[in-house]
Amino acid sequence: MDPYERSKIGDALKEEKYKKGEFIIKEGQIGNTFYIISEGEAIALKQLGEGEPTKVMDYNKGMYFGERALLTNDARAASIEAITDLVCVSLDRDTFMRVLGPLDEILKRNMEVYKKYK
């Protein structure tokens, strides 16, 4: 998202804090929230087979996640774990669709990245 796109959602955001090692979302859960990282780092973990989940993405300040489940109504495609103390701002599903509905094409840009992990 560019600065203008981010400014459209500024008033609707809610701050959430997570400790290192906490999961923000879990793969397979119903997704009702979109997140933007304001401080810290996180990783996406996906179960690609038997055994431990595989790290499929790194996230840091300014990056976002959780949009896929809101745009497609699918379950969460990956788990997101804080690897440092983490501060995010979030939008619930209704606010996301009301505020970002016209921006759904912008958010779908990153969905191509996720397809390679199916």
C-alpha positions in Angstrom: 0.0 0.0 0.0 1.2 3.5 -0.7 0.9 6.3 1.9 -2.4 7.6 0.5 -3.9 4.1 0.7 -2.7 3.7 4.3 -4.1 7.1 5.2 -7.6 6.0 4.2 -7.7 3.5 7.1 -5.9 5.5 9.8 -9.0 6.4 11.8 -10.4 2.9 11.9 -7.4 1.1 13.2 -7.1 -0.5 16.7 -3.7 -1.1 18.3 -2.8 -4.7 19.5 0.3 -5.9 21.3 1.9 -9.3 21.2 4.9 -10.8 23.0 7.7 -12.7 21.3 6.5 -16.2 20.6 2.8 -15.4 20.6 0.6 -16.3 17.6 -1.4 -13.5 16.1 -3.4 -15.9 13.8 -3.4 -19.7 13.3 -3.6 -21.6 10.1 -7.1 -23.0 9.5 -8.9 -20.5 11.7 -11.7 -18.3 10.4 -10.3 -14.9 9.5 -12.0 -11.8 10.8 -9.2 -9.4 11.2 -6.6 -7.6 9.0 -3.2 -6.5 10.6 -0.5 -4.0 9.8 2.8 -4.2 11.7 3.7 -0.9 13.4 6.6 -2.3 15.5 8.5 -5.5 15.5 8.8 -8.6 13.3 6.8 -11.7 12.6 6.9 -14.8 10.5 4.3 -16.8 8.5 4.4 -20.5 9.2 2.5 -23.0 6.9 2.0 -26.7 7.4 3.3 -28.1 4.1 3.3 -31.8 5.2 4.0 -33.9 8.2 6.2 -32.5 11.0 7.0 -28.9 11.9 5.4 -26.0 10.0 7.7 -24.3 7.4 8.5 -20.6 7.5 7.1 -19.1 4.3 7.4 -15.3 4.8 9.0 -12.7 7.0 7.1 -9.6 8.1 8.4 -6.3 9.5 7.3 -2.7 10.1 4.8 -1.5 7.5 3.9 -4.9 6.2 0.4 -6.4 6.5 -1.3 -9.8 6.7 -4.7 -11.3 7.2 -6.2 -9.8 4.0 -6.5 -13.1 2.2 -9.0 -14.6 4.5 -11.1 -11.4 4.4 -11.0 -11.2 0.6 -11.7 -14.8 -0.1 -13.7 -15.9 3.0 -11.3 -18.9 3.2 -9.7 -20.1 6.4 -6.4 -18.6 7.4 -3.7 -20.0 5.0 -0.8 -19.7 7.5 0.0 -19.0 11.1 1.7 -15.7 12.0 4.1 -15.7 15.0 5.7 -12.7 16.6 9.5 -13.2 16.6 10.0 -10.0 18.6 7.6 -8.1 20.8 5.1 -6.9 18.2 2.7 -4.0 17.9 0.0 -4.2 15.1 -2.9 -2.1 14.2 -5.9 -4.0 13.0 -9.3 -3.8 11.3 -12.2 -6.1 11.8 -14.0 -7.7 8.8 -16.8 -5.2 8.6 -14.6 -2.1 8.8 -12.1 -3.7 6.4 -14.8 -4.2 3.8 -16.3 -0.8 4.3 -13.0 1.1 4.3 -10.9 -1.1 2.0 -13.6 -2.6 -0.2 -12.6 -0.2 -3.1 -8.9 -1.2 -2.5 -9.4 -4.9 -2.8 -7.4 -5.0 -6.0 -4.5 -3.4 -4.2 -4.6 -6.0 -1.5 -4.9 -8.8 -4.0 -1.5 -7.9 -5.4 0.2 -9.9 -2.7 -2.1 -12.9 -3.0 0.0 -14.1 -5.9 2.9 -14.7 -3.5 0.7 -17.0 -1.4 -0.3 -19.2 -4.3 3.1 -20.9 -4.5 2.6 -22.4 -1.0 -0.7 -24.3 -1.7 
